[in-house]
Amino acid sequence: MLAKVPLPAEYAAWNSKWGAPSGRRVERPLMVQHRLDDPDPGRYGPFGFQYVSETRRFEYPWAYFGAAAVPGMRILDVGGGLGGLQFVLSMEGADVVNVDPAAQGDSRWSLGQGSAAHLLTEASHAQLNKLFGTSVLLIPQPVQDCGLAGGSFERAFCLSVLEHMDLAEARAMLEAIRGLLAPGGLCLLTVDLFLDVRPFGLRPANFWGTNHDMHKLLDGLGFDLAGGDARELLGFPEFDPGDIIARLPSLFVSPISPCMSQAVILRRPR
């Protein structure tokens, strides 16, 4: 599915409660990369410590409500960086693991690729755990190499990560996520859809990534499609680029860059 405007009222309320997607508005805010040095860093809230796309205004609450997490649930966040969702879920009693190789220098996974804007380190992640009283485990490895026990998670998030990878690596990541999910477990997945990249624009990719054929990405991986609309997933037979362009006024497009978010819920069969 693609996000529509206006976003649901419960999404706006959730964003307001937690300061998503970019942190709470405060007096004299420091730039994101300096906020951990603020005399009161907690004033920014859990979402104040990572540069994110405006598509996260939809993605974070969509993933939160779609997961329907409960205390004690074991949750995997793939490429979570310093994003606030992992800390919110941990504060609410979930057992959260963030698998993100960016802590070891793989900067393809977040905004600010290859620049000082990439802020995830094991030390900064530990500092946020201490700040918010959470216990998110950070594993600084690709999910394919994370060494976690198969079938041990009930939910997995992978939000705006796969567009930075080529198709083969993206499929390998999803295959690894499937193996880590328990039967019946859900993967809440978003993949950026860029309006300046084919089939809408002329370029095969932009600075941030590429438009994956979602059908090729998912085909044969052994997931059931538990949530999503094939008409709004690039590469599915039902997808019509012309229809998407005609409906742009009703779709949520980032006000900063020509980007939308394709959202699907995948289920590992029982």
N, C-alpha and C positions, 0 to 999 in steps of 0.2 A: 504494500500500500504506500501511497504518498500522503504526506500530511496535508490537511486542508486548512483554510482560514475561514473563520477564526479558529484558533486552537480551542479544544474543550475547556470549559471553565475550571474543571478539576486540575487540568494541567497548569493553568495560570496560577491557581491557588497553591499548588505544590511548589512551583518555581518561586513564588513569593515567600513561602515558608522557609525554604532552604537557600535562597539566594542564587538559584540556578538561572542561567548556565554559567555565569562568569563572576559570581560573588556578590555579596550584599553591597548596596550603595552606602558608602561611608564618607565622612568628612575627610578631606585631604588624603585620598587613597594613594598608596604607593603603587608603582608599576608591579605587575604580577611577579616578575622575577625577584623583587625585593620584599615581598609581603611577609615572608617568614622571618624577616629582620624587624618587622613592625613591633613596637612595644606591646601591642595587643593584636596579634595576628588572628585570634579567634573572631574578631569583629567582622571579618570578611565571610565567615561561614565556610562550610566544607567545599564549596565550589569556587573559592577565590584564588586558587593557586595553580591554575593551568590555563593557557590560552586555548580557546575552543571556538569552533565555528558556531554561528547563530543557529544552524540546524539543530544544535543540541537543546535549544529551547523546546523543541518537540521531542527529540530522542530520549532525553533523560526521563521526563515523566511518562512517556509511552512505555519505556522499558520497565520503569518502576511498577506501574499499574498492571502491565502485561505479565510480569513475573509473579505477582501476588505472593510475595515472599512472606514467610512467617518465621518467628524466632526459632533458632536451631537449624534452619534450612542451610544447606551447604551450597555456596554460590561461587562460580568461577567468573572472573572479570578479565577478559583477554584484551590486552592493550589498554588497561585502565589508567595508566599514567598516574597523575596526581588528581584525577577527576574526582568529584565529590560523591558520585553515586555509591562507590565502594564503602565510603565512610558512613554515609546515611544508612545503608543496609546493615553495617556492623553496629552502629548505634542502636538500631532497632532489633538487634539480637541475632542476626544471621552470622554464619561462619563463612567469611569471605576470603578468597584467595585471588590476588591480582597477579597474573602472569604477563610480564612485559619486559622484553629484552632491551627496551630503551634505557633502562637503568645501567646497562653495560655498553651503551653507545650506539645502539641501532636506532637511529633517529628518523626512520621512515614512518613511525607509528603515530606521530602527533604533528600538530601545527608547529611551525618553527623548525621544520626539518633542517638539520645541519647548521643550526644557529644557536646562539646563546639563549634563545627563547625556550629551548627544550630543557625542562627543569627537573625531570625525574631522576633521582639518585636514591640509593638505599637509605642514605642519611635523611634526605628531605621527606621521604615516605615515612620513616620512623618518627620524624618530628611531628608530622600530621597525626599519626596514630596517638602520640602522646598528647597533642593539643586537644583532640576530640575524644579521648578516652576510649579509643577503638583498638581492635586487634587484627587488622587486615594483614594477612601474610603476603609479602611480595616475593615472587620468584622471578629473578631477572634473566629469564631464558625464553626462547620461542616456545609456544605452546606444544609444538611437536617434540620438544626435548625437555619438557618440564619435570618429568619423572614422577608425576602424581599418579595415584592409583586409579585404574580404569573403573568406570561405573560409580564414581564416588561423589558426583555432584548432581543436585536436583535442578539447578538452573545454571545457565551460562549466558553472559553478555559479550557481544563483540560489536561495539558501536563505532562506526566510521573508522574502521581500520583496514578492511580488505581492499579498498580502492587504492591504497598505497602499494599493494603487492601485485606481482604478475599473477595470471590466472592459476598457474600450477601451484604456486606457493599458497595462494588463497584457498584452493581446494585442499591442500595438505593440512592447512590450519583447521578448516572445518571438519576434516576427517578426524583430526586429533581431538577436537572438541566433542564430536559424536562419541568417540571412545571413552571420554571422561565422564559423560553423562550417564546417569542411571537409566534403565528402561523407563520410558514415560517422561524423562526429563526434557526440559525446554531450553532451546537456544534462541535468545532474542537478538536478532541480527539487523543492523542497519548498514547500508552501503550507499555512499554518495552517488548522486546522479547529476553530472555537470552539464549545464546548458551550453557551454562553449566547447564541448568535446563531442565527437561523433556519437550518435547519429544526428545531433542537433547542430553542432558546429563543425568546423573543418579539421580541427586538430585531432590526432589520435589520443592525446593526453595533454594535461596542463601541469603546472608546478606541483599540484597536490596529488594527482593520480590520474586514473583512467575510468571510463565507464565500462564496468564488467558486464558481459552477457550473463544475466542472472540465471538463465536456464542452464547454460554450460557450467556455471559455477556450482550449481546445486545438483545437477543430474547425476544419478547413480551413487550418491553418497549415503543413501540409506536413511534419510530423514523423511518424515511426513510433514507436509505444509499445514501447520496448525493455525496459522493466521497470516493474512496477506491477500492481495488482489493481483492475480496474474495479469490483468489489464494494465497494471501500474508497475510491472517488473520488466525491465529491459531484457529483451531476448526471448521472452515467452511469446508463443504464437499470438496471444491476445493483445500484445502490446503494440500500440500505434503511435509513433512519434508525433504525427500530425494532430492526433487527438490530445496528446499531452500539451502541445503548444496552444491549441485552441482553449484549453482549460486552465492556462497559467494564472489568470486572475483569481481562480478559486483555490489555487495550490499555494502551500507555504514555501516560498523561495527565500533563501537567506538575503537580507537586505544589504549585505556586505559583498557577497560574491554570487555569481549565477549558479547556485547549487541547491538541489533538493535532496531529500533523504528517502531512500527505499527501505521500508521496514517489513520484516517478515518474522514469524515465529515458527521455528522448526522443532519438531518433536522426535526424539529417538523412540522408535516403536518398542512396545513392551514385548 
